């Protein structure tokens, strides 16, 4: 066990991101925050730090319990952090969001006006 590791390597090794290059890209884009501040991929992470990661339209808020730099199995990875993430929204809310049929094309001008009215942008 190391005392510190790069943030991109740690996020990848605890399986919050699929690849290390995705983790580095997310850091550069500002989707990874360490103790509330956006960081570069080389920023060191230590035990007790809070890491927030935006992945797949969902935010993961984790507290570092163990620092690792090599990818491990999912069961071991879950022991390396404490998850403080908010629960995902209920399926009823997700189902109530209006969606266009796939392949239906762009909304018409009338549909855009209706969407703007619904969102309160009129």
C-alpha positions in Angstrom: 0.0 0.0 0.0 1.4 3.4 -1.0 1.0 6.6 0.9 -0.1 8.5 -2.2 -1.0 7.8 -5.8 -2.0 9.9 -8.9 -5.7 10.8 -8.9 -6.2 9.4 -12.4 -4.6 6.1 -11.5 -6.6 5.8 -8.3 -9.9 6.6 -9.9 -9.2 3.9 -12.5 -7.9 1.4 -10.0 -11.0 1.5 -7.9 -13.1 1.1 -11.0 -14.9 4.5 -11.1 -13.6 4.8 -14.7 -13.1 2.1 -17.3 -9.7 3.2 -18.5 -6.9 5.3 -17.1 -6.9 7.5 -20.2 -10.6 8.2 -19.6 -9.7 9.1 -16.0 -7.0 11.5 -17.2 -9.3 13.1 -19.7 -12.0 13.5 -17.1 -9.5 15.2 -14.8 -8.5 17.6 -17.6 -12.1 18.4 -18.3 -12.8 19.2 -14.7 -15.0 16.2 -14.0 -12.8 15.0 -11.2 -12.6 17.1 -8.0 -10.3 16.5 -5.0 -11.6 18.0 -1.8 -13.8 20.3 -3.8 -11.2 21.6 -6.3 -10.7 20.5 -9.9 -7.4 18.8 -10.3 -4.8 17.7 -12.9 -4.3 14.0 -13.6 -1.0 14.0 -11.7 -2.4 15.3 -8.4 -1.6 13.0 -5.5 -4.5 11.5 -3.5 -4.0 10.4 0.1 -6.1 8.6 2.7 -9.0 10.8 4.0 -9.4 12.8 0.8 -12.8 13.3 -0.8 -13.0 12.6 -4.5 -16.0 13.6 -6.6 -16.3 12.1 -10.1 -18.9 12.9 -12.8 -19.4 9.7 -14.8 -22.3 8.7 -17.1 -24.5 11.7 -16.1 -24.1 10.8 -12.4 -21.9 12.1 -9.6 -19.9 9.8 -7.4 -18.7 11.2 -4.1 -16.2 8.9 -2.4 -13.8 9.2 0.6 -10.4 7.5 0.2 -9.8 4.8 2.7 -6.9 3.0 1.0 -4.6 4.3 -1.7 -3.8 1.9 -4.5 -2.3 2.5 -8.0 -2.9 -0.9 -9.6 -6.3 -2.1 -10.8 -7.9 -4.7 -8.5 -11.1 -6.8 -8.5 -14.4 -5.1 -7.9 -14.8 -6.6 -4.4 -11.4 -5.3 -3.3 -11.9 -1.9 -5.0 -15.1 -1.3 -3.0 -13.1 -1.6 0.3 -10.7 1.2 -0.8 -13.4 3.9 -0.5 -16.5 4.9 1.4 -19.3 5.9 -1.0 -21.1 9.1 0.0 -22.9 9.4 -3.4 -26.6 10.4 -3.4 -28.9 7.6 -4.5 -29.9 7.5 -8.1 -33.3 9.1 -8.9 -36.3 6.7 -8.7 -37.3 4.9 -11.9 -40.7 6.7 -11.8 -39.0 10.1 -12.2 -36.8 8.9 -15.0 -39.8 7.3 -16.8 -41.8 10.6 -16.5 -39.2 12.6 -18.4 -40.5 13.1 -22.0 -38.3 11.6 -24.6 -38.4 11.6 -28.4 -38.5 8.2 -30.2 -35.1 7.2 -31.4 -34.7 8.2 -35.0 -37.6 10.7 -35.0 -35.2 13.4 -36.1 -35.0 17.0 -34.8 -38.0 18.6 -33.2 -40.1 20.8 -35.4 -40.4 24.5 -34.7 -43.8 23.9 -33.1 -42.4 21.2 -30.9 -39.5 23.5 -29.9 -41.9 26.2 -28.9 -43.9 23.7 -26.8 -40.7 22.5 -25.1 -39.6 26.1 -24.4 -43.0 26.8 -22.9 -42.8 23.7 -20.8 -39.4 24.7 -19.5 -40.6 28.2 -18.7 -38.4 29.9 -21.4 -41.2 31.6 -23.3 
